[in-house]
Amino acid sequence: MIGDVRAIHLAGIALANITAFGVIFWLLRRKSFFPAFLVCSFFLTNVLGLLPLYFGWSEVRVTQHVLDRAIVATLAWAGLAMLCLAVCGYCAASWIWSKFWRDRCCRIEVNFWTVLSIFVMIACVVLASSLPKAIEYYQAAGGGGIGASARAAFLRSLINQETFGLKSHYFRLFFLLLPLVLNFIILSKAIDRNVFLIVPILIGIQVAILLYNGEKAPVAWYLFALGYLALAKGLFRKEFIWPAFGVGAALLIVVLAGPQSMRLMADRMILGGLTVGYYVIKIFPEESPFLAGSSLRLLGMGSDVRFNLDLFMWRNIFSDSYFSHLSGTATGAVWVQGYANFGWIGAGVFAAAFGAIVASAQALVTRLFVPSVAAGVGSLLIFHYSSLGESNLDRFLTDFYLERFPD
């Protein structure tokens, strides 16, 4: 009996992996590079870690009591269903856009040198303001022991909390999101102009901006989005995608076998969202009733309840940090908020809605901008939507917080 149950569990995990690969291959065959890259990010954050999570290969997740294999198997079947529903939502929205709005309505263009000048000015401001805090943060992060980790977490929470009179969410908008937009557009135009000399310089500056503000995981997604830009600009042929995917998998193995800091970063990327999904399934509705919409917001603004699901999950998963007076959030897959509010029906609706949002964003970009700008903005969307670990659907519409966390 136990063997049969395990076989069913492993079959679900295997089917989720096979389906993800199949969808990626199908999209690449159709030259739909934009959704293909997003499915790749879904695979990395919601599928790849299922087997290690099931067998308890991660010491971090074992210490967080992620031990129930039945819940992990449920995550596998849920990921499979949510992927299919997201693809259905994407295809349906794409068909609607092609049916009722086929042509470009305008051709928005930007000047290369103007955008480059603005980017350089913002980069200088951000790097100069963040350098002292970044040095202190990374020195603390490089130390050993629980005390050093707590100190690093505290410093991380202080970075950009109050800079130039701007709170964290507005700082992210003007000094993190805006440079990314400009960076991708400049790179796209530089490739069109065959000005390849400045490409590594621009990439290095953007990576520095992210690192100086304590953003480590977004660096990986930034490089991921650069892969899409290179493919969209015709720098790589599609025949090279699967070898590149294999090289990426090999690098991931190297990371997992590397220093502890690298292993922890990979663990967080691959298993972090799954851990939140695990706890959401465990908590709702057995330990807490469904939220019935109390955590939903529109563009960051919502009802007076203002129940922050990510903060709630962080308190449950990282209770030791919470009682040490550290603040943070824990985000799961895009369907997590739907499940926490309305159960599996809500999860399915949220997954399909996410697919429709992605298709609509892609359709608007291709119809509003000239090709060179559209490729840059599309790369930004890849960066933004690659964060499929975000549990709040409305956070895919806005890139910064407007609500206050509850005490």
N, C-alpha and C positions, 0 to 999 in steps of 0.2 A: 504493500500500500504506500509506504513512504517512498519507495523507488518510483512508483507511478506518479506521485505528486511532484517529485523532483523533476521527472521527465517532462511533465506539463510546464513546470516553471521554466526549465531550460529551453523548451520549445518556444515559449513566448519571447524569451530573450533573443534566441536565434532568429525568430521571425521578425522581430523589431529591427535587428541589424540588417537582415537581408532586404527588408522592405526599404529601409533608408538608402542602402546602396542602389536598389532598383530604381527608386525615384530620382536619385542623383543622376544615374546613367540615362534615364529617360529624358530628363530635362536637358542634359548636355547634348543628347542626340538632336533635340529640338532647337539647340543653340539658345536656350533660355538660361543664360548665365546668371542672371540676377536671382531668380528663385533657387537655382542649383546651389549657389553659394550659401544661401540661407538654410537650405536643407542640410548642407555640410555642417553649418554651425549647430543646427538642431541635433545632428548626429553626435557631434563632439560633446555637447552639454547635456543631452537627454537620453542617449542610447549607448554610447561607448562605455560608460562607466557601470552599466547594469551588471555585467559579469563580475567585475571586482567587488561591487557592492554586495552581490548575492553570496559570494564565497568569503566575504570579510577580509579581503586582501589589504584594505586600508586601515592602518592602526588608528588614524584620526577618526574615521567613521565608527570604528568599533568602540572607541572611548565615548563617542556620542550616542552609543546604544542603538545604532542602526543594525539590528540583528535579526529582525523578523523577515525570513525569506519569503513568506507569503506576501507581505507588503511590497517587497522588491519585485516579485513576479507581477503583482498588480500594476506597479509602475511600468513594467515592460509592456503589458497589454494596453495600458493607458497611453503610453508614448506612441505605440503603433497606431491606435485609433486616432489620437490627436494629430499625428502627422498626416494621415489620410484625410481627415476633415479639413486641416489647414490647406492642403493641396486642392481639395474640392472648392474651398472658399476662394482660393487664388484663381483657379480656372474659371469659376463662375463670374467673378468680378472682372477678369480680363475679357471674357466674352461680352459682358455688358458694355465695357468701355469701347471695345472694337466695333460693337454694333451701333452705338449711338454717338460716338465721337472718334472718328477715324483720323482726321487731319489735325495738324498742329494749328492752334489758335493764334499763336504769336511765336516769335523767335527772340527770346531774351538773350542778349549778349553782354559780356563784360570785358573791360579793357585789361589786357595781361599785365601791363606795368602798374596800373592803378591797384589791382588786386595784390600784386607782389609787394608793393610799397606798404599797403595796409597790413599785410601779413607780417612783414618784417618789424613794423612798429609795435604791433600787438605782441609778437614773440619777445621782443626786447623788454617790454613792460612785464610780461608774465615771468620770464626767466629771472629778471632782476628782483622781482618781488618775492619769488618762491625759493630762491637759492638758499638763504639762511635756514629756513624751515626744512627744506629738503635735506640739507647736510645733516641737521640734527636728527631728522627722522630716519634716514638710512644708517646713520651711526648706531642708533638704538636698535634698528631692525637687524643689524649685523651682530649684535651681542647675543649671548646665550642666556638661557634660564628663563623662568617665568616672569621675573621682574623686568627683564629687558623686553620681552614680548608685550607685557602690559604697558610699558613706557612707549614702545613703538605704536601700539594701538591708540594710546592717548594722543600722541603727536599727530598721528594720521587723522584723527578726528578734528584736530585744530587747523590743519592745512586749509587755507582759503575760507575759513569760517567768517572772517571779517577782513576784507582787503579793499582798500580804496572806498570804504563805506559801503561795499556791496556784500550782502549775505551770500552764503554758499551757493544757493541755486542760481542767483543772478551772476555770480562770478563764473559759474560753469557755463552759463549762456554766452557771456561776452568774451571770456578769456580761455575757454576750452572748446566749446562747440563752434564758435565763429572761426577760430584759427583752423579747425579741421575742415570746415567748408572751403575756406580760402586755399588751404593746402592742397586739397584734392583738385580744385579747379585749376590752380597754377600747374600742378603736375600734368593734368590732362592737356592743357594748352602748351606746356613745354614739350611734351611728346609730339604734339602736332607740328610744332615749330622746329623739331629735331634739336632742341636745346637740352641735350641729355646731361651736360656738365653740371647743371644746377640741381638735377633730380636727387642725387644722394645727399646734397646739402639740405634741400628742403625736407627730405625724409628724416635726416638727423636732427634738424631743428624741431620737427613735430614730435619725434620720440622724446627729445629732451623736455619739451613742454609737458608731455604726459607724465614722464618720470619725476620731474621736479614738483609736480602736484600730487605725488603719491599714487598715481594711476599706473599700476603694473599690468593688470590683466588687459586693460584697453590697448596696451601696446601690441599684444598678440592679435587683437581684433583689427587694429590699424594695419598691421602687416597683412592680415587676412584680406582686408578690403583693397590693399594695394595689388594683391593677386587678381582680384576682379578687375581693377582698372587696367592692369597690363593685358588681361584677356580681352576686355572690351575694346582696347585700342589696337588689338591685333598683334601685340608683341609676342604672344604665345599662341601656338596652334592648339586646338582642342585635343590633338593626339598626345600632347605633353601633359595633360591634366592628370591622368591616372598615374604616370610615373611620379609627378609632383605630389600626388596624394600619398603614394607609397613612401616617398622621401619624408613627407610630413609625419607619417606614422612611425618611421624609423627614428626621426628626431624626438618624437614623443617617448619612445622607448628609452632613448638616451637620457632624456630629462628625468624619467622615472627612476633611472639607475644612477643619476647624478647626485649632487649635493642635496642636503636636506631642504634648503630653501627652495631649490628648483622643484623638488618632489612635492613640497607643500603647495606651491603655486599651481602645479599640474593637477594635484588632488583637488584643489579648490575649483579649478576650471571644469574638471570632468565630473566630479562627484558632488560639488556644492549644491547645484540646483536639484539634483536627485535627492539629496538629503532633506531639503526643504519639502519636496514632494512627498517623501516618506513620512515626515512628521505631520503634514497636512492630512494625509489619508489616515494616519493613526489618531489624530486629535478630533477631526470632524467625521461623523457626528458623535463618535463614541464618548469623547470627553467634553466636547463643547458643541452646542447646536450650530447648525449652519448660520452664517451671518446675515442671510436674507437681504443682501445689497448694502449693508451698512459700511462696507469698506470700499465701495465704488465711488469714483470721482469723475468729473468731467474736466479734462485739461488741468488736473491738480486741484480743482475746487469742487467741493461736494456738500453733503449735508452737515448739520451741526454735530453729528455723531463722530465723524472723522476717525473712524477705527482704522489704524494703520496695520495692515496684515503683515507687512514685511518686518515691522518692529516687533509685533506679537510673536512671529516665528523665531526671530533672533533671540528673544527673551527665553523661549522654550528650548532652543537648541544650545545656546551659549549662556546658560543660567549663571555659570561662575563669573563670566565677564559682566553680566548684568548686575550681580550683587557686588562687583568690584567697582561699580559706578562708571562703567564704560558704556558708550552708546554705539549702536550699529543697526544694520538691517540684514535680513536674510531673504533672498528672493529665489523663488522656484520657477518652474516652467510657466509659459504664458497661460496655460490652462488652470494653474493652481488657484488663482483668485476666483475663477468661475466655479471651481469645485467647492472652495471654502464658503461661497455664498449660496450656491444653488445645487450642489451635488454634481453628479456626472453629467446631467443635462446641461447645466451651466458651463461645465468644462468643455463639452463639445461645441457649444455655441461660441465660447470665447476663442477656441482654436480656429473655427471657421471664420470668425470675424477678423482674427489676426491675418489669415490668408488674404481676405478681402482688402484689408488695410494696406498690406504690402503691394498687392496688385494695383490698387488705386494710386498709391504713391509713385510706383514705377510709371503708370500711365500718365500721370500729371507731369512728371519730370520730362519724359520723352516728347510730350506735346507742347510744353511751355518753353523749353530751352533749346538753343542750338546744340548740335551734337557734341562739340567740345565741352561746353558747360554741363550738358546733360550727363556726360560720362563722369565728370567730377562730382556732381550732386548725387548721381547714382552710387558712387563709391562711398559717399557719406552715409547714404541710406543703408548700404551693406554694413558699414561700421555700426550704425545705430541699431538696425534690426538684427544684427548678429547676436545681440545680447538677448538671446531667447530665454535666458534664465530669469528675465524680469516677470514677476508674477502679476504686475498691474498692467492691464491691457491699455489703459489710458496713457501710461508712460511711453508707449510707442508713438503717441501723438505729440508729446512734449518731452523735452530732454532735461527738465529740471523740476524740482519740487516747489509747490506753492502752499502746501498744507503744513501746519506745524505738527510735530510729533506730540502725542499725548504724554502727560507726565507719568 
